[in-house]
Amino acid sequence: MFIGQCSGYVLRVVYFILIARALGVVEYGAVAAAFAFVSLGAQYSRLGSGMVLLRYVSADRPQFSVYWGNVLATTLAASGIITLVFTLVAPHILDAKSVGLVAFTAAASCVFEQITISTTQVFQAFQRMGFTAGLNLLTSLFRTIAAAGLLLTVHHATAKEWVILSMIVSALAAAIGVTAVTVCFGRPTLDLKVFQSRAGEGIEYAFAASTNSAYDDLDKTMLSHFGMTAAVGIYAMAYRVIEMATVPITSIQLAVEPRQFALGEEGVLESAALGKRLLSKSVLLSLATAAILFAAAPVLPLLVGKNFSESVSALRWLCLIPLFRSVHHLTGSVLTCSGKQRLRTANQLATAAFNFLLNLWMIPRFGWVGAAWASLLSDGALGLMNWLTLRHVLRKKISRDLAATAPSLAPPVISIVIPYFNQEMYLRHTVNSVKALSYPHVEVIVVDDGSTVSAASVLEGIDSVQIVRTANRGVSAARNLGAKLSSGDYFIFLDADDLLESSAIEAHLKLLERSPKASMSFGATQIISATGKILVKPHVCRPRRDYLRSMLVSNPVACPGAAMISKEAFHRAGGFDERFKMAEDYLLFLRIAAREQIVRHAHCVISYRSHPAGVSQDKAAMLASTLTALDLVKSDLSAEDQKYLQHARWRWRHEYEENKGLRFACKRFYCKLHAMMTVPVSAYFGRE
């Protein structure tokens, strides 16, 4: 979307330079006034049917044909009426020079451009952003070619010549867009039930869009009404540059809109979390844009002509608008995608009224400078209102959630299951590390898997430890038995020779509270020797975009005790596979990752003891068990993830390979590079 929008930005720059040179400031002012007047009602030409399509087809693509038919029928009917209304009303609003342009301008903006915009929303709903960007680019490309042809053939064109030509190229772009949609997705189907059931929602979207853009066009219309045609040209040229400068911010919003609609179905908190991440980036981007606009403003007359010299001051007045828009666009998008469109519309309506009153007072006194002040105050006010409204919605949502979950706010009980088999020299140290935990709500279950020296004798004198002795059946069976006997909300499966860090549980719980949909948390692991000496400092796994794929090629959890798993997720994954004697934890983690959300933190939670008696020392057996785990988890994976298994098997063979030559080094470098591609870029700069 960014590439497509920026390409359109370049074309629009060329297009405005050409048309400004071809028309001059007065003729350009007449065109700008006509377009601004028509834009006040252009959003009603589709009655919001495009946004309705985007919302429902994004979630249910087979419904495309009926929603697309609704868009075309609604647009053709509504746009014809609106074009007629604007043509009849124009003589009472605009100056005489602009009135004759309204019919052609309305046909271009209310009919053909709206159809083209709808075709881009179809591709956006299917998340085919390349086509969305390409169709957005099409109208700009055609207009640039038309402006170049006009300048080369006529040199000094009239406003009427340009609006007629603009209408023709808009019609051509609309025809290509409809053809592309038909070829890719099929023909439209007319279903009046869809129109009846979604008409109200569509009108809400249309009203919201019109109030959002009304104050962008009111100022130019009112300047024309007061007879300031030259001022319209000066101000409109600067405003066009501002609109083009917001393209990067708009591209971010357009690219994530289908995803925000999907998140909005789950609740406002999920949509707001995505909006917050995007807002921090767009604010920085818009500040940089404002600085560039202010510094580069004197270049404008060199490009569009000396008679636009006053546009330099206008551009500098308006350079902060991209910053305000980055706030109100993204906060407003969160409200829309979370089903709070009416709140956003109310803010936009209040802003439009505020802008009208400001312009009514300031334009007669200060001309375009008054219009610039009105725009700055209006955009800033809308950003503030959307921000405060979203904060209010989030607080109400959190309060309702807390009230709903109040009976279950008791601190969760953590069950720590320790399988024990002939590791009497370490067991007491392991249990003592659990008893030293700073989190009090813990139950400890030691499963003695038929050891020669009983766990009861090793742990004599240590209270509040449940010990269960069974015949030797293996570590997986011992862990499953411990889980069956537990009463906790979460499990930590701690090996009998490892040590749990005192603040481990708080680190897990803190992360899981921030990620309520997550079912498993894991932290960093440090490696110690048989005597407790630190061999390897804590390894912090960087956050991943996709933990399932990351886990297919490695085991970032490192050892069972580094993870805390919800009871429900453990049972949904089927527990530990009792056929496995090693890599059983890896298979469990894979099954959980295929079904649940996993989160990680950088806190060290466990000291993993490395000694010769450890089962992981047998590399051939570990490789065989790991590859078997990949085979068993295949049925839990999507078709796309199953394609990744071949790379995963190759990666694990390399991990346990004994050859340390050049070939090994090259493979290791490739694997590290491949792993880096799954890490968000921000994580390399210390941002989680």
C-alpha positions as CSV (number, residue, x, y, z in Angstrom):
1,M,0.0,0.0,0.0
2,F,2.8,2.4,0.8
3,I,4.6,1.8,-2.5
4,G,1.3,2.2,-4.4
5,Q,0.3,5.3,-2.5
6,C,3.7,6.9,-2.9
7,S,3.7,6.2,-6.6
8,G,0.3,8.0,-6.7
9,Y,1.9,10.8,-4.7
10,V,4.6,11.3,-7.4
11,L,2.0,11.2,-10.1
12,R,-0.2,13.7,-8.3
13,V,2.7,16.0,-7.8
14,V,3.4,15.9,-11.6
15,Y,-0.3,16.3,-12.3
16,F,-0.8,19.4,-10.1
17,I,2.3,21.0,-11.6
18,L,1.0,20.5,-15.1
19,I,-2.6,21.5,-14.4
20,A,-1.5,24.6,-12.5
21,R,0.7,25.7,-15.3
22,A,-2.0,25.0,-17.9
23,L,-4.7,26.9,-16.0
24,G,-3.2,29.6,-14.0
25,V,-4.3,30.7,-10.5
26,V,-7.7,32.1,-11.4
27,E,-8.9,29.2,-13.6
28,Y,-7.4,26.7,-11.1
29,G,-9.3,28.5,-8.3
30,A,-12.5,28.0,-10.2
31,V,-11.8,24.3,-10.7
32,A,-10.8,23.9,-7.0
33,A,-14.0,25.6,-5.9
34,A,-16.2,23.4,-8.0
35,F,-14.5,20.2,-6.9
36,A,-14.7,21.3,-3.2
37,F,-18.4,22.1,-3.5
38,V,-19.2,18.7,-5.1
39,S,-17.0,16.9,-2.6
40,L,-19.3,18.1,0.2
41,G,-21.9,15.5,-0.9
42,A,-19.8,13.0,-3.0
43,Q,-19.6,10.6,0.0
44,Y,-23.4,10.0,-0.3
45,S,-23.0,8.8,-3.9
46,R,-22.5,5.2,-2.6
47,L,-24.5,5.5,0.7
48,G,-21.6,3.8,2.4
49,S,-22.0,0.6,0.5
50,G,-18.3,0.3,-0.2
51,M,-17.5,0.3,3.6
52,V,-20.3,-2.2,4.2
53,L,-18.7,-4.5,1.6
54,L,-15.3,-4.1,3.2
55,R,-16.6,-5.0,6.6
56,Y,-18.6,-8.1,5.7
57,V,-16.7,-9.5,2.8
58,S,-13.4,-9.2,4.8
59,A,-14.9,-11.7,7.3
60,D,-17.0,-13.8,4.8
61,R,-15.6,-13.7,1.3
62,P,-18.3,-15.9,-0.4
63,Q,-20.8,-13.1,0.1
64,F,-18.8,-10.9,-2.4
65,S,-21.2,-11.0,-5.3
66,V,-24.3,-9.8,-3.5
67,Y,-22.4,-7.0,-1.7
68,W,-20.7,-6.0,-5.0
69,G,-24.1,-5.9,-6.7
70,N,-25.4,-3.7,-3.8
71,V,-22.5,-1.3,-4.3
72,L,-23.0,-0.8,-8.1
73,A,-26.8,-0.5,-7.9
74,T,-26.6,2.0,-5.0
75,T,-23.9,4.1,-6.6
76,L,-25.6,4.4,-9.9
77,A,-28.9,5.4,-8.4
78,A,-27.7,7.7,-5.6
79,S,-25.0,9.4,-7.7
80,G,-27.4,10.4,-10.4
81,I,-29.7,12.1,-7.9
82,I,-26.8,13.9,-6.2
83,T,-25.3,15.1,-9.5
84,L,-28.7,16.6,-10.4
85,V,-29.1,18.3,-7.0
86,F,-25.6,19.8,-7.1
87,T,-26.1,21.2,-10.6
88,L,-29.4,22.9,-9.5
89,V,-28.0,24.3,-6.2
90,A,-24.7,25.5,-7.5
91,P,-25.9,29.0,-8.8
92,H,-27.0,29.9,-5.2
93,I,-23.6,29.0,-3.6
94,L,-20.7,29.5,-6.0
95,D,-19.4,32.3,-8.1
96,A,-20.5,32.5,-11.7
97,K,-17.2,31.1,-13.1
98,S,-17.4,27.9,-11.0
99,V,-21.1,27.2,-11.6
100,G,-20.7,26.0,-15.2
101,L,-18.2,23.4,-14.1
102,V,-20.4,21.7,-11.5
103,A,-22.2,19.2,-13.8
104,F,-19.0,17.7,-15.3
105,T,-17.3,17.8,-11.9
106,A,-20.2,16.0,-10.2
107,A,-20.2,13.3,-12.9
108,A,-16.5,12.7,-12.4
109,S,-16.5,12.8,-8.6
110,C,-19.9,11.4,-7.7
111,V,-20.2,8.7,-10.3
112,F,-17.0,7.5,-11.8
113,E,-14.5,8.1,-9.0
114,Q,-16.9,6.5,-6.5
115,I,-17.1,3.4,-8.6
116,T,-13.3,3.2,-8.9
117,I,-13.0,3.6,-5.1
118,S,-15.4,0.8,-4.6
119,T,-13.3,-1.5,-6.8
120,T,-10.3,-0.8,-4.7
121,Q,-12.3,-1.7,-1.6
122,V,-13.2,-5.1,-3.2
123,F,-9.5,-5.9,-3.5
124,Q,-8.8,-4.5,-0.1
125,A,-11.5,-6.9,1.4
126,F,-9.6,-9.8,-0.2
127,Q,-6.3,-8.3,1.2
128,R,-4.9,-8.1,-2.3
129,M,-3.2,-4.8,-1.5
130,G,-1.2,-4.7,-4.8
131,F,-4.4,-4.5,-6.8
132,T,-5.8,-1.9,-4.4
133,A,-2.8,0.3,-4.7
134,G,-2.7,-0.2,-8.5
135,L,-6.3,0.9,-9.0
136,N,-5.8,3.9,-6.7
137,L,-2.9,4.7,-9.0
138,L,-4.9,4.4,-12.2
139,T,-6.9,7.6,-11.9
140,S,-3.8,9.6,-11.0
141,L,-1.9,8.1,-13.9
142,F,-4.7,8.9,-16.4
143,R,-5.1,12.5,-15.1
144,T,-1.3,13.0,-15.3
145,I,-1.3,11.9,-19.0
146,A,-4.4,14.1,-19.7
147,A,-2.8,17.1,-18.0
148,A,0.4,16.7,-19.9
149,G,-1.6,16.4,-23.2
150,L,-3.6,19.5,-22.4
151,L,-0.5,21.5,-21.6
152,L,1.4,20.4,-24.7
153,T,-1.5,20.9,-27.1
154,V,-3.4,23.9,-25.7
155,H,-0.8,25.6,-23.4
156,H,-3.3,27.8,-21.6
157,A,-6.5,25.8,-21.1
158,T,-9.8,26.9,-19.6
159,A,-11.3,25.4,-16.5
160,K,-14.2,23.9,-18.5
161,E,-11.8,22.1,-20.9
162,W,-10.0,20.5,-18.0
163,V,-13.2,19.3,-16.1
164,I,-14.5,17.7,-19.2
165,L,-11.2,15.9,-19.8
166,S,-11.1,14.9,-16.1
167,M,-14.6,13.4,-16.4
168,I,-13.5,11.3,-19.4
169,V,-10.4,9.9,-17.7
170,S,-12.4,9.2,-14.5
171,A,-14.9,7.1,-16.6
172,L,-12.0,5.2,-18.2
173,A,-10.5,4.3,-14.8
174,A,-13.9,3.2,-13.5
175,A,-14.4,0.9,-16.5
176,I,-11.0,-0.7,-16.0
177,G,-11.7,-1.2,-12.2
178,V,-15.0,-2.9,-12.8
179,T,-13.5,-5.1,-15.4
180,A,-10.7,-6.1,-13.1
181,V,-13.1,-7.0,-10.3
182,T,-15.3,-9.1,-12.6
183,V,-12.3,-11.0,-14.0
184,C,-10.8,-11.7,-10.5
185,F,-14.0,-12.4,-8.4
186,G,-17.0,-12.7,-10.7
187,R,-20.1,-10.8,-11.6
188,P,-22.3,-8.9,-9.2
189,T,-25.7,-10.2,-8.0
190,L,-28.5,-7.9,-7.0
191,D,-30.2,-8.9,-3.8
192,L,-32.6,-6.3,-2.3
193,K,-32.5,-8.0,1.1
194,V,-28.8,-7.0,1.4
195,F,-29.8,-3.4,0.6
196,Q,-32.6,-3.4,3.1
197,S,-30.6,-5.0,5.9
198,R,-27.4,-2.9,5.5
199,A,-28.8,0.4,4.2
200,G,-28.9,2.0,7.7
201,E,-25.3,1.0,8.4
202,G,-24.2,2.2,5.0
203,I,-25.8,5.6,5.5
204,E,-24.0,5.9,8.8
205,Y,-20.7,5.3,7.1
206,A,-21.6,7.8,4.4
207,F,-22.6,10.4,6.9
208,A,-19.3,9.8,8.8
209,A,-17.2,10.1,5.7
210,S,-19.0,13.3,4.7
211,T,-18.5,15.0,8.1
212,N,-14.9,13.8,8.1
213,S,-14.2,15.6,4.8
214,A,-16.7,18.4,5.0
215,Y,-14.4,20.8,6.8
216,D,-11.7,20.0,4.2
217,D,-14.0,21.4,1.5
218,L,-16.1,24.0,3.3
219,D,-13.3,26.6,3.4
220,K,-12.7,26.5,-0.4
221,T,-16.4,26.6,-1.1
222,M,-16.9,29.6,1.3
223,L,-13.9,31.4,-0.2
224,S,-15.6,31.1,-3.6
225,H,-18.9,32.2,-2.1
226,F,-17.3,35.4,-0.9
227,G,-15.8,36.0,-4.4
228,M,-12.2,35.2,-3.5
229,T,-11.5,33.1,-6.6
230,A,-7.7,33.9,-6.7
231,A,-7.5,33.1,-2.9
232,V,-9.1,29.7,-3.6
233,G,-6.3,28.9,-6.1
234,I,-3.6,30.0,-3.7
235,Y,-5.1,28.1,-0.7
236,A,-6.2,25.0,-2.7
237,M,-2.7,24.5,-4.2
238,A,-1.2,24.5,-0.7
239,Y,-3.9,22.2,0.6
240,R,-3.3,19.7,-2.3
241,V,0.3,19.4,-1.2
242,I,-0.9,18.7,2.3
243,E,-3.2,16.0,1.1
244,M,-0.4,14.4,-0.9
245,A,1.9,14.6,2.2
246,T,-0.6,12.5,4.2
247,V,-0.4,9.6,1.7
248,P,2.1,7.5,3.9
249,I,-0.2,7.8,6.9
250,T,-3.3,7.0,4.8
251,S,-1.5,3.9,3.3
252,I,-0.9,2.6,6.8
253,Q,-4.6,3.0,7.7
254,L,-5.8,1.4,4.4
255,A,-3.4,-1.6,4.7
256,V,-4.6,-2.5,8.2
257,E,-8.3,-1.7,7.9
258,P,-9.4,-5.3,7.0
259,R,-7.3,-6.6,9.9
260,Q,-8.8,-4.0,12.2
261,F,-12.3,-5.0,11.2
262,A,-11.5,-8.6,12.0
263,L,-10.0,-7.6,15.4
264,G,-13.0,-5.3,16.0
265,E,-15.3,-8.4,15.9
266,E,-13.4,-9.6,19.0
267,G,-13.6,-6.3,20.8
268,V,-12.3,-2.8,21.0
269,L,-9.3,-3.7,23.2
270,E,-7.8,-5.8,20.4
271,S,-8.4,-3.2,17.7
272,A,-7.0,-0.5,20.0
273,A,-3.8,-2.4,20.7
274,L,-3.1,-2.5,17.0
275,G,-4.0,1.2,16.6
276,K,-1.7,2.2,19.4
277,R,1.3,0.5,17.8
278,L,0.5,2.2,14.5
279,L,-0.1,5.6,16.0
280,S,3.4,5.8,17.5
281,K,4.9,5.2,14.1
282,S,2.6,7.5,12.2
283,V,3.1,10.4,14.6
284,L,6.9,10.3,14.0
285,L,6.3,10.0,10.3
286,S,4.0,13.0,10.3
287,L,6.4,15.2,12.3
288,A,9.1,14.5,9.8
289,T,6.6,15.3,7.0
290,A,5.7,18.7,8.7
291,A,9.4,19.6,8.9
292,I,10.0,18.8,5.3
293,L,6.9,20.7,4.1
294,F,8.0,23.8,6.1
295,A,11.5,23.7,4.7
296,A,10.6,22.9,1.1
297,A,7.7,25.3,0.8
298,P,9.6,27.9,-1.4
299,V,10.1,25.3,-4.1
300,L,6.3,25.3,-4.8
301,P,6.2,28.4,-7.0
302,L,9.2,27.2,-9.0
303,L,7.1,24.1,-9.9
304,V,3.6,25.5,-10.5
305,G,4.3,29.1,-11.5
306,K,5.2,32.4,-10.0
307,N,1.5,33.4,-9.6
308,F,1.3,30.8,-6.8
309,S,4.0,32.5,-4.7
310,E,1.5,33.2,-1.9
311,S,1.0,29.4,-1.6
312,V,4.4,29.2,0.2
313,S,2.9,31.0,3.2
314,A,-0.3,28.9,3.0
315,L,1.7,25.7,2.9
316,R,3.7,26.7,6.0
317,W,0.5,27.6,7.9
318,L,-0.9,24.1,7.1
319,C,2.2,21.9,7.6
320,L,1.0,20.5,11.0
321,I,-2.2,19.1,9.5
322,P,-0.6,15.7,8.7
323,L,0.2,15.3,12.5
324,F,-3.3,16.0,13.5
325,R,-4.7,13.7,10.9
326,S,-2.5,10.8,11.9
327,V,-4.1,11.0,15.3
328,H,-7.8,11.4,14.3
329,H,-7.6,9.0,11.4
330,L,-6.1,6.1,13.4
331,T,-8.2,6.7,16.6
332,G,-11.3,7.1,14.4
333,S,-10.5,3.9,12.6
334,V,-10.3,2.0,15.9
335,L,-13.8,3.3,16.8
336,T,-15.2,2.4,13.4
337,C,-13.8,-1.1,13.3
338,S,-15.0,-1.8,16.8
339,G,-18.6,-0.9,16.1
340,K,-18.4,2.6,17.6
341,Q,-19.0,4.5,14.3
342,R,-21.7,6.7,15.8
343,L,-19.3,8.1,18.4
344,R,-16.8,8.9,15.6
345,T,-19.6,10.4,13.5
346,A,-20.7,12.7,16.4
347,N,-17.2,14.0,16.7
348,Q,-16.9,14.6,13.0
349,L,-20.3,16.4,12.9
350,A,-19.3,18.6,15.8
351,T,-16.0,19.4,14.0
352,A,-17.7,20.3,10.8
353,A,-20.1,22.7,12.6
354,F,-17.1,24.2,14.5
355,N,-15.2,24.6,11.2
356,F,-18.2,26.3,9.5
357,L,-18.5,28.8,12.3
358,L,-14.8,29.5,12.3
359,N,-14.8,30.0,8.5
360,L,-17.9,32.2,8.6
361,W,-16.1,34.5,11.1
362,M,-12.5,34.4,9.9
363,I,-12.7,34.2,6.0
364,P,-14.3,37.7,5.5
365,R,-11.7,39.2,7.8
366,F,-8.5,37.3,6.9
367,G,-9.1,35.5,3.6
368,W,-7.2,32.3,3.1
369,V,-5.2,32.9,6.3
370,G,-8.5,32.6,8.2
371,A,-9.3,29.4,6.3
372,A,-5.9,28.0,7.3
373,W,-6.5,28.8,11.0
374,A,-9.9,27.2,10.8
375,S,-8.4,24.0,9.3
376,L,-5.7,23.7,11.9
377,L,-8.1,24.2,14.8
378,S,-10.6,21.8,13.3
379,D,-8.2,18.9,12.6
380,G,-6.6,19.4,16.1
381,A,-10.0,19.4,17.8
382,L,-11.1,16.2,16.0
383,G,-7.9,14.5,16.9
384,L,-8.4,15.4,20.6
385,M,-12.0,14.4,20.6
386,N,-11.4,11.0,19.0
387,W,-8.6,10.4,21.4
388,L,-10.7,11.2,24.5
389,T,-13.6,9.2,23.1
390,L,-11.5,6.1,22.5
391,R,-10.0,6.4,26.1
392,H,-13.6,6.6,27.5
393,V,-14.7,3.5,25.5
394,L,-11.6,1.6,26.6
395,R,-12.2,2.5,30.2
396,K,-15.8,1.4,30.1
397,K,-14.8,-1.9,28.4
398,I,-12.2,-2.6,31.0
399,S,-14.6,-1.8,33.8
400,R,-17.2,-4.1,32.4
401,D,-14.7,-6.9,32.0
402,L,-13.5,-6.5,35.5
403,A,-17.0,-6.5,36.8
404,A,-17.8,-9.6,34.8
405,T,-14.8,-11.5,36.1
406,A,-14.9,-10.2,39.7
407,P,-15.9,-13.5,41.2
408,S,-12.9,-15.2,39.7
409,L,-10.3,-12.6,40.6
410,A,-8.7,-14.9,43.3
411,P,-4.9,-15.3,42.6
412,P,-4.3,-18.4,40.4
413,V,-2.8,-21.5,41.9
414,I,0.3,-22.7,40.1
415,S,0.9,-26.5,40.1
416,I,4.6,-27.4,39.9
417,V,5.0,-31.0,38.8
418,I,8.5,-32.6,39.4
419,P,9.1,-36.0,37.8
420,Y,11.8,-37.8,39.8
421,F,13.9,-40.8,38.8
422,N,17.3,-41.5,40.5
423,Q,18.4,-37.9,40.8
424,E,18.6,-37.8,44.6
425,M,21.7,-35.6,44.5
426,Y,19.7,-32.7,42.9
427,L,16.0,-33.2,44.0
428,R,16.3,-31.5,47.4
429,H,17.9,-28.4,45.8
430,T,15.2,-28.3,43.1
431,V,12.3,-28.5,45.7
432,N,14.0,-25.9,47.9
433,S,14.1,-23.5,44.9
434,V,10.4,-23.9,44.5
435,K,9.8,-23.3,48.3
436,A,11.8,-20.1,47.9
437,L,9.5,-18.7,45.3
438,S,8.2,-15.2,46.1
439,Y,4.7,-16.2,44.8
440,P,2.8,-17.9,47.6
441,H,-0.1,-19.7,45.8
442,V,1.8,-22.8,44.7
443,E,1.3,-26.5,45.1
444,V,4.2,-28.9,44.6
445,I,3.7,-32.4,43.3
446,V,6.7,-34.8,43.1
447,V,6.1,-37.9,41.1
448,D,8.5,-40.6,42.1
449,D,8.8,-42.8,39.0
450,G,10.0,-45.9,40.7
451,S,13.4,-44.5,41.9
452,T,15.9,-46.7,43.8
453,V,16.1,-44.0,46.5
454,S,12.6,-42.8,47.2
455,A,11.6,-39.1,47.0
456,A,10.1,-39.3,50.5
457,S,13.5,-40.1,52.0
458,V,15.3,-37.4,50.0
459,L,12.7,-34.7,50.9
460,E,12.3,-35.7,54.6
461,G,11.7,-32.5,56.7
462,I,10.4,-30.4,53.8
463,D,6.7,-29.6,54.4
464,S,3.8,-29.0,52.0
465,V,5.0,-31.3,49.2
466,Q,2.7,-33.9,47.7
467,I,4.7,-37.1,46.9
468,V,3.3,-39.8,44.7
469,R,5.2,-43.0,44.1
470,T,4.5,-45.2,41.0
471,A,6.1,-48.0,39.1
472,N,8.7,-46.8,36.5
473,R,6.8,-45.7,33.4
474,G,8.9,-42.8,32.1
475,V,9.0,-39.1,32.4
476,S,6.0,-38.3,30.3
477,A,3.7,-40.6,32.2
478,A,5.0,-39.1,35.5
479,R,4.2,-35.6,34.4
480,N,0.8,-36.6,33.2
481,L,0.0,-38.2,36.5
482,G,1.2,-35.1,38.3
483,A,-1.1,-32.9,36.1
484,K,-4.0,-35.3,36.8
485,L,-3.6,-35.0,40.6
486,S,-3.1,-31.2,40.5
487,S,-5.7,-28.5,41.3
488,G,-3.9,-25.5,39.9
489,D,-4.8,-23.1,37.1
490,Y,-1.4,-23.3,35.5
491,F,1.3,-26.0,35.2
492,I,5.1,-25.7,35.4
493,F,6.8,-29.0,34.7
494,L,10.2,-28.8,36.5
495,D,12.8,-31.4,36.0
496,A,14.3,-32.8,39.2
497,D,17.8,-31.5,38.5
498,D,16.8,-27.9,37.5
499,L,16.3,-24.8,39.7
500,L,13.4,-22.4,39.5
501,E,14.2,-18.6,39.9
502,S,12.4,-17.0,42.8
503,S,10.5,-14.4,40.7
504,A,9.7,-16.8,37.8
505,I,5.9,-17.0,38.5
506,E,5.4,-13.3,38.8
507,A,7.1,-12.8,35.4
508,H,4.8,-15.3,33.8
509,L,1.6,-14.0,35.3
510,K,2.5,-10.3,34.5
511,L,2.9,-11.2,30.9
512,L,-0.2,-13.4,30.7
513,E,-2.3,-10.6,32.3
514,R,-1.2,-8.3,29.4
515,S,-2.1,-11.1,26.9
516,P,-5.4,-12.5,28.1
517,K,-5.7,-14.7,25.0
518,A,-2.4,-16.4,25.6
519,S,-2.3,-19.9,27.0
520,M,1.4,-20.3,27.5
521,S,4.3,-18.1,28.6
522,F,8.0,-18.8,28.6
523,G,11.1,-16.9,29.7
524,A,14.8,-17.1,29.5
525,T,17.0,-20.0,30.6
526,Q,20.5,-20.1,32.0
527,I,22.7,-23.2,32.0
528,I,24.5,-24.4,35.1
529,S,26.9,-27.2,35.8
530,A,26.4,-30.2,38.1
531,T,27.9,-28.1,40.9
532,G,25.7,-25.1,40.2
533,K,28.3,-22.9,38.4
534,I,26.9,-20.8,35.6
535,L,28.0,-22.1,32.2
536,V,25.8,-20.0,29.9
537,K,24.2,-16.8,30.9
538,P,20.4,-16.4,30.3
539,H,19.5,-16.6,26.6
540,V,16.7,-14.2,25.7
541,C,14.6,-15.3,22.8
542,R,13.7,-12.4,20.7
543,P,9.9,-12.0,20.0
544,R,8.6,-13.7,16.9
545,R,5.9,-12.8,14.4
546,D,4.9,-16.5,14.3
547,Y,5.9,-18.7,17.3
548,L,4.6,-21.9,15.6
549,R,7.0,-21.6,12.7
550,S,9.8,-20.5,14.9
551,M,9.2,-23.6,17.1
552,L,9.2,-25.9,14.1
553,V,12.8,-25.1,13.4
554,S,14.0,-24.7,17.0
555,N,12.9,-25.0,20.6
556,P,13.0,-21.4,22.0
557,V,11.5,-22.7,25.3
558,A,14.7,-24.6,25.8
559,C,13.4,-26.8,28.7
560,P,10.0,-27.7,30.2
561,G,10.5,-25.7,33.4
562,A,10.9,-22.4,31.4
563,A,7.2,-22.4,30.4
564,M,4.0,-21.9,32.3
565,I,1.0,-23.5,30.6
566,S,-2.7,-23.1,31.4
567,K,-4.5,-26.2,32.5
568,E,-7.0,-26.0,29.7
569,A,-4.3,-25.7,27.0
570,F,-2.4,-28.6,28.4
571,H,-5.4,-30.9,28.2
572,R,-6.5,-29.6,24.8
573,A,-3.0,-30.5,23.5
574,G,-3.4,-34.1,24.9
575,G,-0.7,-33.8,27.6
576,F,2.7,-35.4,27.2
577,D,3.0,-38.3,24.7
578,E,3.9,-41.3,26.9
579,R,5.7,-43.1,24.0
580,F,8.4,-40.5,24.1
581,K,11.5,-40.7,26.4
582,M,13.0,-37.5,25.0
583,A,11.8,-34.4,23.0
584,E,8.4,-35.1,24.7
585,D,8.3,-31.4,25.8
586,Y,9.1,-30.2,22.3
587,L,6.1,-32.2,20.9
588,L,3.8,-30.7,23.6
589,F,5.0,-27.2,22.8
590,L,4.4,-27.7,19.1
591,R,0.8,-28.9,19.7
592,I,0.1,-26.0,22.0
593,A,1.6,-23.5,19.4
594,A,-0.6,-25.0,16.7
595,R,-3.7,-24.4,18.7
596,E,-3.0,-21.5,21.1
597,Q,-1.4,-18.1,21.4
598,I,2.1,-18.2,23.0
599,V,3.9,-15.3,24.5
600,R,7.5,-14.8,25.8
601,H,9.4,-12.4,28.1
602,A,13.0,-11.7,28.8
603,H,13.1,-12.6,32.5
604,C,15.3,-15.5,33.5
605,V,13.0,-18.1,35.1
606,I,15.1,-21.3,35.3
607,S,18.6,-22.7,35.7
608,Y,19.0,-25.7,33.5
609,R,21.5,-28.2,34.8
610,S,23.8,-29.7,32.2
611,H,25.6,-32.9,33.3
612,P,26.7,-36.2,31.6
613,A,23.7,-38.1,32.9
614,G,21.2,-35.9,31.0
615,V,19.2,-37.6,28.3
616,S,19.8,-34.7,25.9
617,Q,23.4,-35.7,25.5
618,D,22.5,-38.5,23.1
619,K,22.3,-36.5,19.9
620,A,21.2,-39.3,17.6
621,A,18.3,-40.3,19.8
622,M,17.3,-36.6,20.3
623,L,17.3,-36.1,16.5
624,A,15.1,-39.2,16.0
625,S,12.6,-38.1,18.6
626,T,12.5,-34.5,17.3
627,L,11.8,-35.7,13.7
628,T,9.1,-38.0,15.0
629,A,7.5,-35.1,16.8
630,L,7.4,-33.1,13.6
631,D,5.7,-36.1,11.9
632,L,3.1,-36.4,14.7
633,V,2.3,-32.6,14.7
634,K,1.7,-32.5,10.9
635,S,-2.0,-33.2,11.2
636,D,-2.4,-30.2,13.5
637,L,-0.9,-27.8,11.0
638,S,-2.5,-25.7,8.3
639,A,-1.6,-26.5,4.7
640,E,0.7,-23.5,4.5
641,D,2.6,-24.5,7.7
642,Q,2.9,-28.1,6.5
643,K,5.0,-26.8,3.6
644,Y,7.4,-25.4,6.2
645,L,8.1,-28.9,7.6
646,Q,10.7,-29.8,5.0
647,H,12.8,-26.8,6.0
648,A,12.2,-27.7,9.7
649,R,13.5,-31.3,9.3
650,W,16.6,-30.0,7.4
651,R,17.2,-27.5,10.2
652,W,17.1,-30.1,13.0
653,R,19.4,-32.5,11.1
654,H,21.9,-29.6,10.9
655,E,21.5,-28.9,14.6
656,Y,22.6,-32.4,15.6
657,E,25.2,-32.7,12.9
658,E,28.7,-33.5,14.2
659,N,30.6,-32.1,11.2
660,K,32.1,-28.7,12.2
661,G,33.8,-27.8,8.8
662,L,33.0,-25.0,6.3
663,R,29.8,-26.6,5.2
664,F,28.5,-26.7,8.8
665,A,29.5,-23.0,9.3
666,C,27.7,-22.0,6.1
667,K,24.6,-23.8,7.1
668,R,24.6,-22.3,10.6
669,F,24.9,-18.8,9.0
670,Y,22.0,-19.5,6.7
671,C,19.8,-20.8,9.7
672,K,20.6,-17.7,11.7
673,L,19.7,-15.4,8.8
674,H,16.5,-17.4,8.2
675,A,15.5,-17.1,11.9
676,M,16.1,-13.3,11.9
677,M,13.5,-12.9,9.2
678,T,10.8,-14.0,11.7
679,V,11.8,-11.3,14.2
680,P,10.0,-7.9,14.1
681,V,12.4,-5.2,13.1
682,S,11.6,-3.1,16.2
683,A,12.9,-6.0,18.4
684,Y,16.4,-5.4,17.2
685,F,16.2,-1.9,18.5
686,G,15.1,-2.9,22.0
687,R,11.4,-2.6,21.5
688,E,9.3,-5.6,22.5
